[in-house]
């Protein structure tokens, strides 16, 4: 139950949008009398929230799915629809100048209740038609092998883009590590000083054919001593090939 409250606090963000949402649900509970709309805008949100905070539901979800994705239950909440509908219903009830004032007030409250999604460090300006950084396109194209999958470890800022761009470049960790799940290999990949003595065994355990480092990373150890060779370089990144991990390339490629 404590984990559920922690997850809810993270979901709330600044908290204001969630506050407006809960206020809107209460408002509609009192003023909306039409049953179909009460079901959609009042009963559904309440049932979703009750299920989320129910330990029995959480346990069942954990056995049937991935606990790391439990927060996605919140995606069932019609937050935008509830806030919008309650605001429109209020404006319709007020009429005249008070309605105009309330509408402007609502817009202002929404505007200051959060921050642009693009302010997140995981977003970047589109550089190509794939809407991923050019470095991701270059590296994936360089390491792809026709007719088979390859395993490659990427730095944190590339994880979401790799899976968006290429279906054949696999990764030893994914979005779950960005959500807080602990992974020793990923933790080492995040460090500015890359200790090959600790990292190489984990890389081979995961079956990584390639490992990608930022050019500003300080590599502790000599890559050649571990059977690594520089495979590809692009702006900002180096791609290392672990020759101890077999990679069968079809003839003619």
TORTORSE-943284 format. One record per residue: residue in one letter; chain; y negated, x, z negated of N, C-alpha, C in turn; residue number from 0. Coordinates in steps of 0.05 Angstrom, whole numbers, plus 5000, padded with zeros to 4 digits. Example, Ala and Ser with C-alpha at 12.3 -4.5 7.8 and 13.67 -1.06 7.14 Angstrom:
R residuo cadena  n_v  n_u  n_w ca_v ca_u ca_w  c_v  c_u  c_w num
R       a      A 5114 5264 4844 5090 5246 4844 5066 5264 4844   0
R       s      A 5045 5257 4858 5021 5273 4857 4999 5258 4843   1
REM end
This chain:
R residuo cadena  n_v  n_u  n_w ca_v ca_u ca_w  c_v  c_u  c_w num
R       x      A 5024 5017 5000 5000 5000 5000 4975 5017 5000   0
R       x      A 4976 5040 4985 4953 5058 4984 4947 5069 5012   1
R       x      A 4968 5076 5027 4965 5086 5054 4952 5065 5072   2
R       x      A 4958 5040 5067 4947 5018 5083 4917 5017 5079   3
R       x      A 4908 5020 5054 4879 5019 5048 4865 5043 5060   4
R       x      A 4878 5066 5059 4866 5091 5071 4863 5087 5101   5
R       x      A 4884 5076 5114 4883 5071 5143 4861 5051 5149   6
R       x      A 4858 5030 5132 4837 5010 5137 4809 5023 5135   7
R       x      A 4806 5041 5116 4780 5054 5113 4773 5071 5137   8
R       x      A 4794 5084 5148 4789 5100 5173 4782 5082 5196   9
R       x      A 4796 5059 5197 4791 5040 5219 4763 5029 5218  10
R       x      A 4752 5026 5194 4726 5014 5191 4703 5031 5202  11
R       x      A 4708 5057 5204 4687 5075 5214 4663 5074 5196  12
R       x      A 4639 5067 5206 4615 5065 5189 4617 5041 5170  13
R       x      A 4634 5022 5177 4639 4999 5160 4624 4974 5167  14
R       x      A 4601 4977 5181 4584 4954 5186 4596 4934 5205  15
R       x      A 4609 4944 5227 4621 4925 5246 4643 4909 5232  16
R       x      A 4659 4922 5215 4680 4908 5200 4668 4887 5181  17
R       x      A 4646 4894 5169 4632 4875 5151 4623 4851 5166  18
R       x      A 4610 4855 5190 4601 4832 5206 4626 4815 5215  19
R       x      A 4647 4828 5221 4672 4814 5229 4682 4796 5206  20
R       x      A 4684 4807 5182 4694 4791 5160 4675 4768 5153  21
R       x      A 4649 4774 5155 4629 4753 5150 4632 4731 5171  22
R       x      A 4636 4739 5196 4639 4720 5218 4664 4702 5214  23
R       x      A 4686 4714 5204 4710 4699 5199 4705 4678 5178  24
R       x      A 4691 4686 5156 4685 4667 5135 4667 4644 5145  25
R       x      A 4647 4652 5161 4629 4632 5173 4644 4612 5190  26
R       x      A 4662 4621 5206 4677 4603 5223 4697 4586 5207  27
R       x      A 4707 4597 5186 4724 4582 5168 4710 4557 5157  28
R       x      A 4684 4560 5152 4668 4539 5140 4658 4519 5162  29
R       x      A 4648 4530 5184 4633 4514 5204 4649 4506 5228  30
R       x      A 4669 4521 5236 4684 4514 5260 4706 4494 5253  31
R       x      A 4704 4470 5264 4723 4449 5258 4744 4444 5279  32
R       x      A 4740 4455 5303 4759 4450 5325 4783 4468 5321  33
R       x      A 4806 4455 5319 4831 4468 5311 4839 4492 5329  34
R       x      A 4838 4489 5356 4846 4512 5373 4829 4537 5368  35
R       x      A 4803 4532 5363 4785 4555 5359 4789 4567 5331  36
R       x      A 4795 4549 5312 4801 4559 5285 4826 4577 5285  37
R       x      A 4846 4569 5300 4870 4584 5302 4864 4612 5313  38
R       x      A 4849 4613 5335 4843 4638 5349 4824 4656 5333  39
R       x      A 4803 4645 5322 4782 4661 5310 4784 4663 5279  40
R       x      A 4801 4647 5267 4803 4649 5237 4831 4655 5229  41
R       x      A 4850 4638 5237 4878 4641 5227 4891 4667 5237  42
R       x      A 4887 4673 5263 4899 4698 5274 4889 4723 5259  43
R       x      A 4863 4727 5256 4854 4751 5241 4864 4752 5212  44
R       x      A 4864 4729 5199 4874 4729 5171 4904 4736 5170  45
R       x      A 4920 4725 5188 4948 4730 5188 4953 4760 5194  46
R       x      A 4939 4771 5213 4942 4800 5220 4936 4817 5196  47
R       x      A 4914 4811 5182 4906 4827 5159 4926 4825 5136  48
R       x      A 4936 4800 5131 4956 4796 5110 4982 4811 5117  49
R       x      A 4990 4811 5142 5014 4826 5150 5010 4856 5146  50
R       x      A 4986 4866 5154 4981 4895 5152 4983 4905 5124  51
R       x      A 4972 4890 5105 4972 4898 5077 4997 4890 5062  52
R       x      A 5016 4877 5076 5041 4869 5063 5061 4892 5064  53
R       x      A 5070 4902 5041 5089 4925 5040 5115 4919 5055  54
R       x      A 5124 4894 5055 5149 4888 5068 5146 4890 5099  55
R       x      A 5123 4881 5109 5117 4883 5138 5114 4913 5145  56
R       x      A 5101 4928 5128 5097 4956 5134 5124 4971 5135  57
R       x      A 5142 4964 5116 5168 4976 5115 5184 4970 5140  58
R       x      A 5183 4944 5148 5198 4936 5172 5187 4950 5197  59
R       x      A 5161 4952 5199 5148 4966 5221 5156 4995 5222  60
R       x      A 5157 5008 5198 5165 5036 5197 5193 5041 5206  61
R       x      A 5211 5022 5200 5239 5025 5209 5243 5020 5238  62
R       x      A 5227 5002 5249 5231 4995 5277 5213 5011 5296  63
R       x      A 5192 5023 5286 5173 5038 5303 5165 5064 5290  64
R       x      A 5142 5073 5299 5132 5099 5289 5110 5094 5269  65
R       x      A 5113 5104 5245 5094 5100 5223 5066 5110 5231  66
R       x      A 5065 5131 5248 5040 5143 5256 5023 5124 5273  67
R       x      A 5036 5103 5284 5021 5084 5301 5016 5058 5286  68
R       x      A 5021 5057 5260 5018 5032 5245 4989 5021 5247  69
R       x      A 4970 5039 5250 4942 5031 5252 4937 5013 5276  70
R       x      A 4954 5014 5296 4950 4998 5320 4954 4968 5315  71
R       x      A 4964 4961 5292 4965 4932 5285 4936 4921 5286  72
R       x      A 4917 4937 5279 4889 4929 5280 4879 4921 5308  73
R       x      A 4893 4931 5328 4886 4924 5355 4890 4894 5361  74
R       x      A 4905 4881 5344 4910 4852 5347 4886 4835 5337  75
R       x      A 4868 4848 5322 4845 4834 5312 4824 4829 5334  76
R       x      A 4817 4804 5338 4797 4797 5359 4768 4802 5349  77
R       x      A 4762 4827 5341 4737 4833 5328 4713 4825 5345  78
R       x      A 4712 4834 5370 4690 4829 5388 4687 4799 5393  79
R       x      A 4709 4785 5398 4708 4757 5404 4698 4741 5380  80
R       x      A 4707 4748 5356 4699 4733 5332 4669 4737 5327  81
R       x      A 4660 4761 5328 4631 4766 5323 4614 4753 5344  82
R       x      A 4622 4755 5369 4606 4743 5390 4605 4713 5388  83
R       x      A 4628 4701 5384 4629 4672 5382 4614 4661 5359  84
R       x      A 4617 4674 5336 4602 4664 5312 4572 4667 5316  85
R       x      A 4563 4689 5329 4535 4692 5334 4524 4670 5353  86
R       x      A 4539 4665 5375 4531 4644 5393 4530 4617 5380  87
R       x      A 4551 4611 5363 4552 4586 5349 4528 4583 5330  88
R       x      A 4520 4605 5317 4497 4604 5299 4471 4599 5314  89
R       x      A 4468 4613 5337 4444 4610 5353 4442 4581 5363  90
R       x      A 4464 4569 5370 4465 4542 5380 4457 4522 5358  91
R       x      A 4464 4528 5334 4458 4510 5311 4428 4513 5302  92
R       x      A 4416 4537 5306 4389 4541 5296 4368 4529 5314  93
R       x      A 4370 4534 5340 4350 4524 5360 4323 4537 5357  94
R       x      A 4306 4535 5377 4279 4544 5376 4275 4573 5371  95
R       x      A 4252 4579 5358 4244 4607 5352 4264 4620 5333  96
R       x      A 4274 4605 5314 4294 4616 5295 4319 4626 5310  97
R       x      A 4326 4611 5331 4350 4619 5346 4344 4646 5360  98
R       x      A 4320 4648 5372 4313 4673 5386 4312 4696 5366  99
R       x      A 4300 4692 5343 4298 4713 5323 4326 4721 5314 100
R       x      A 4343 4702 5309 4370 4709 5300 4386 4724 5321 101
R       x      A 4382 4716 5347 4396 4730 5368 4387 4759 5370 102
R       x      A 4361 4764 5368 4350 4791 5368 4360 4807 5344 103
R       x      A 4361 4794 5321 4371 4806 5297 4401 4815 5300 104
R       x      A 4417 4797 5312 4445 4803 5316 4448 4828 5334 105
R       x      A 4433 4828 5356 4434 4851 5374 4426 4877 5360 106
R       x      A 4406 4875 5344 4397 4899 5329 4418 4909 5309 107
R       x      A 4430 4890 5295 4451 4897 5276 4475 4911 5289 108
R       x      A 4483 4900 5312 4505 4911 5327 4498 4939 5337 109
R       x      A 4473 4943 5345 4465 4969 5356 4465 4991 5335 110
R       x      A 4459 4984 5310 4458 5004 5289 4484 5006 5273 111
R       x      A 4504 4990 5281 4529 4988 5265 4550 5009 5272 112
R       x      A 4545 5026 5292 4564 5046 5300 4551 5068 5315 113
R       x      A 4567 5083 5330 4557 5104 5347 4571 5104 5373 114
R       x      A 4559 5115 5394 4572 5114 5421 4599 5128 5420 115
R       x      A 4619 5116 5434 4646 5127 5434 4646 5154 5447 116
R       x      A 4627 5160 5465 4626 5185 5479 4616 5208 5461 117
R       x      A 4607 5202 5437 4599 5223 5418 4623 5237 5406 118
R       x      A 4647 5225 5409 4671 5237 5399 4677 5263 5415 119
R       x      A 4685 5284 5400 4690 5310 5413 4713 5309 5433 120
R       x      A 4730 5288 5432 4753 5287 5450 4744 5276 5478 121
R       x      A 4719 5268 5480 4709 5258 5506 4692 5279 5519 122
R       x      A 4692 5280 5545 4675 5299 5560 4667 5285 5586 123
R       x      A 4645 5295 5597 4635 5284 5622 4655 5289 5645 124
R       x      A 4660 5269 5661 4679 5271 5683 4671 5293 5702 125
R       x      A 4690 5310 5709 4685 5332 5728 4699 5329 5755 126
R       x      A 4716 5308 5757 4731 5304 5782 4740 5275 5782 127
R       x      A 4754 5267 5804 4762 5239 5807 4783 5231 5787 128
R       x      A 4796 5251 5773 4817 5244 5754 4805 5240 5726 129
R       x      A 4779 5245 5723 4765 5241 5697 4777 5259 5675 130
R       x      A 4785 5283 5682 4795 5302 5663 4781 5329 5669 131
R       x      A 4779 5347 5650 4766 5373 5656 4779 5388 5679 132
R       x      A 4764 5402 5694 4774 5417 5717 4796 5437 5708 133
R       x      A 4792 5449 5684 4812 5468 5674 4839 5456 5671 134
R       x      A 4841 5431 5663 4866 5417 5660 4880 5414 5687 135
R       x      A 4864 5406 5707 4875 5403 5734 4885 5430 5745 136
R       x      A 4869 5451 5741 4877 5477 5751 4903 5487 5738 137
R       x      A 4904 5485 5712 4927 5496 5698 4953 5479 5704 138
R       x      A 4950 5453 5704 4974 5436 5709 4984 5441 5738 139
R       x      A 4966 5443 5757 4974 5449 5785 4987 5476 5787 140
R       x      A 4978 5495 5771 4989 5522 5773 5017 5524 5761 141
R       x      A 5023 5509 5740 5049 5512 5726 5069 5491 5735 142
R       x      A 5061 5471 5750 5080 5450 5758 5101 5462 5776 143
R       x      A 5126 5453 5773 5148 5461 5790 5159 5436 5803 144
R       x      A 5159 5435 5830 5169 5411 5844 5198 5405 5836 145
R       x      A 5203 5380 5829 5230 5371 5824 5239 5374 5795 146
R       x      A 5222 5383 5777 5231 5386 5750 5206 5385 5731 147
R       x      A 5212 5383 5705 5191 5383 5685 5188 5411 5673 148
R       x      A 5164 5417 5663 5160 5442 5649 5148 5436 5622 149
R       x      A 5152 5454 5603 5142 5451 5576 5119 5471 5572 150
R       x      A 5096 5461 5563 5073 5479 5559 5058 5470 5534 151
R       x      A 5049 5489 5518 5033 5484 5494 5003 5488 5501 152
R       x      A 4987 5468 5495 4959 5469 5502 4942 5469 5476 153
R       x      A 4917 5479 5478 4899 5477 5455 4891 5448 5450 154
R       x      A 4881 5441 5426 4876 5413 5419 4858 5398 5439 155
R       x      A 4837 5410 5450 4819 5396 5467 4830 5387 5493 156
R       x      A 4855 5397 5500 4867 5390 5526 4889 5370 5524 157
R       x      A 4899 5364 5500 4923 5349 5496 4922 5321 5510 158
R       x      A 4900 5306 5504 4898 5279 5515 4896 5279 5546 159
R       x      A 4883 5300 5557 4879 5301 5585 4904 5309 5601 160
R       x      A 4920 5326 5589 4945 5334 5603 4963 5311 5609 161
R       x      A 4968 5295 5589 4986 5272 5592 4974 5251 5611 162
R       x      A 4947 5251 5613 4934 5232 5631 4936 5242 5660 163
R       x      A 4936 5268 5664 4936 5279 5691 4964 5283 5703 164
R       x      A 4982 5294 5688 5008 5302 5699 5032 5290 5684 165
R       x      A 5050 5277 5699 5074 5266 5687 5097 5286 5684 166
R       x      A 5094 5310 5694 5116 5329 5694 5110 5353 5676 167
R       x      A 5086 5355 5666 5079 5376 5646 5082 5364 5618 168
R       x      A 5103 5373 5604 5109 5362 5578 5097 5380 5557 169
R       x      A 5092 5369 5533 5080 5384 5511 5098 5382 5486 170
R       x      A 5098 5403 5469 5115 5402 5445 5103 5385 5423 171
R       x      A 5078 5377 5426 5065 5359 5407 5046 5341 5423 172
R       x      A 5038 5319 5412 5021 5301 5427 4999 5289 5410 173
R       x      A 4992 5265 5415 4969 5252 5402 4972 5250 5372 174
R       x      A 4998 5249 5363 5002 5245 5334 4990 5268 5317 175
R       x      A 4989 5292 5328 4977 5314 5313 4947 5311 5311 176
R       x      A 4935 5298 5331 4906 5293 5330 4900 5271 5309 177
R       x      A 4920 5255 5303 4917 5233 5283 4923 5243 5255 178
R       x      A 4931 5268 5252 4935 5279 5225 4963 5287 5218 179
R       x      A 4983 5281 5236 5011 5289 5231 5013 5319 5231 180
R       x      A 5027 5330 5211 5029 5359 5209 5050 5371 5228 181
R       x      A 5043 5392 5242 5061 5407 5259 5054 5436 5257 182
R       x      A 5073 5453 5248 5067 5481 5243 5058 5495 5269 183
R       x      A 5072 5489 5291 5065 5502 5316 5037 5495 5324 184
R       x      A 5029 5469 5322 5003 5461 5329 4982 5474 5311 185
R       x      A 4988 5476 5286 4970 5488 5267 4964 5517 5275 186
R       x      A 4984 5532 5283 4980 5559 5292 4964 5560 5318 187
R       x      A 4969 5541 5336 4954 5540 5361 4925 5536 5357 188
R       x      A 4917 5523 5335 4889 5517 5329 4874 5541 5319 189
R       x      A 4888 5560 5309 4874 5583 5296 4861 5601 5317 190
R       x      A 4838 5612 5310 4824 5631 5328 4840 5657 5331 191
R       x      A 4854 5665 5309 4870 5689 5311 4899 5680 5314 192
R       x      A 4910 5686 5338 4937 5677 5345 4957 5698 5337 193
R       x      A 4973 5692 5317 4993 5711 5307 5019 5707 5322 194
R       x      A 5024 5724 5342 5048 5721 5359 5074 5723 5343 195
R       x      A 5074 5739 5322 5099 5742 5306 5108 5715 5294 196
R       x      A 5089 5698 5287 5095 5672 5276 5097 5651 5298 197
R       x      A 5081 5654 5319 5080 5633 5339 5103 5633 5359 198
R       x      A 5111 5657 5368 5131 5659 5389 5157 5646 5381 199
R       x      A 5168 5650 5357 5193 5636 5349 5191 5606 5351 200
R       x      A 5168 5595 5342 5164 5566 5344 5162 5557 5373 201
R       x      A 5148 5572 5389 5145 5566 5417 5172 5564 5431 202
R       x      A 5189 5584 5425 5216 5584 5438 5234 5562 5427 203
R       x      A 5230 5556 5401 5245 5534 5390 5239 5508 5404 204
R       x      A 5214 5505 5412 5205 5481 5426 5212 5482 5456 205
R       x      A 5221 5505 5465 5227 5508 5494 5204 5510 5512 206
R       x      A 5182 5523 5502 5157 5525 5518 5160 5547 5540 207
R       x      A 5156 5539 5565 5155 5558 5586 5128 5572 5587 208
R       x      A 5107 5557 5579 5080 5567 5581 5065 5561 5555 209
R       x      A 5046 5578 5548 5028 5573 5525 5000 5580 5535 210
R       x      A 4982 5561 5529 4954 5564 5538 4936 5570 5515 211
R       x      A 4920 5591 5518 4900 5599 5497 4872 5599 5509 212
R       x      A 4853 5593 5492 4825 5597 5501 4819 5627 5502 213
R       x      A 4802 5635 5521 4796 5663 5524 4782 5675 5499 214
R       x      A 4771 5657 5482 4758 5667 5458 4777 5671 5435 215
R       x      A 4803 5665 5440 4823 5668 5419 4830 5698 5416 216
R       x      A 4834 5707 5392 4842 5734 5386 4872 5735 5382 217
R       x      A 4886 5748 5401 4915 5750 5399 4924 5774 5383 218
R       x      A 4939 5768 5361 4949 5789 5344 4976 5797 5353 219
R       x      A 4979 5821 5364 5004 5830 5375 5002 5834 5405 220
R       x      A 5021 5848 5416 5021 5854 5444 5040 5834 5458 221
R       x      A 5029 5816 5475 5046 5795 5488 5070 5807 5503 222
R       x      A 5068 5830 5516 5090 5842 5531 5113 5848 5512 223
R       x      A 5108 5855 5487 5129 5861 5468 5146 5837 5462 224
R       x      A 5135 5814 5467 5150 5789 5461 5161 5776 5487 225
R       x      A 5159 5790 5509 5169 5780 5534 5150 5760 5547 226
R       x      A 5124 5762 5540 5104 5745 5552 5089 5760 5574 227
R       x      A 5081 5746 5594 5064 5757 5615 5042 5738 5623 228
R       x      A 5019 5748 5630 4997 5731 5638 5003 5718 5665 229
R       x      A 5005 5692 5666 5013 5677 5690 4989 5667 5706 230
R       x      A 4968 5658 5692 4946 5646 5706 4921 5647 5688 231
R       x      A 4898 5650 5701 4873 5649 5686 4853 5631 5701 232
R       x      A 4838 5616 5686 4816 5600 5697 4793 5602 5678 233
R       x      A 4771 5589 5684 4747 5591 5667 4753 5580 5639 234
R       x      A 4753 5599 5620 4756 5591 5592 4784 5593 5581 235
R       x      A 4805 5596 5598 4832 5595 5588 4851 5615 5602 236
R       x      A 4871 5624 5587 4892 5641 5598 4919 5627 5594 237
R       x      A 4936 5629 5614 4963 5616 5612 4983 5639 5611 238
R       x      A 4999 5639 5589 5020 5659 5586 5048 5647 5591 239
R       x      A 5064 5662 5605 5091 5654 5612 5110 5669 5593 240
R       x      A 5128 5653 5580 5148 5665 5563 5173 5669 5580 241
R       x      A 5178 5693 5588 5200 5699 5606 5228 5696 5592 242
R       x      A 5228 5693 5566 5253 5690 5552 5263 5661 5553 243
R       x      A 5246 5642 5562 5253 5614 5564 5259 5609 5594 244
R       x      A 5284 5604 5601 5292 5601 5629 5276 5578 5643 245
R       x      A 5268 5584 5667 5255 5563 5684 5266 5566 5712 246
R       x      A 5283 5547 5719 5296 5547 5745 5276 5534 5766 247
R       x      A 5269 5550 5786 5251 5541 5807 5267 5536 5832 248
R       x      A 5266 5512 5844 5281 5506 5868 5275 5526 5890 249
R       x      A 5295 5532 5906 5291 5551 5928 5270 5541 5948 250
R       x      A 5254 5559 5958 5234 5552 5977 5207 5546 5964 251
R       x      A 5205 5549 5936 5180 5544 5922 5173 5569 5906 252
REM end
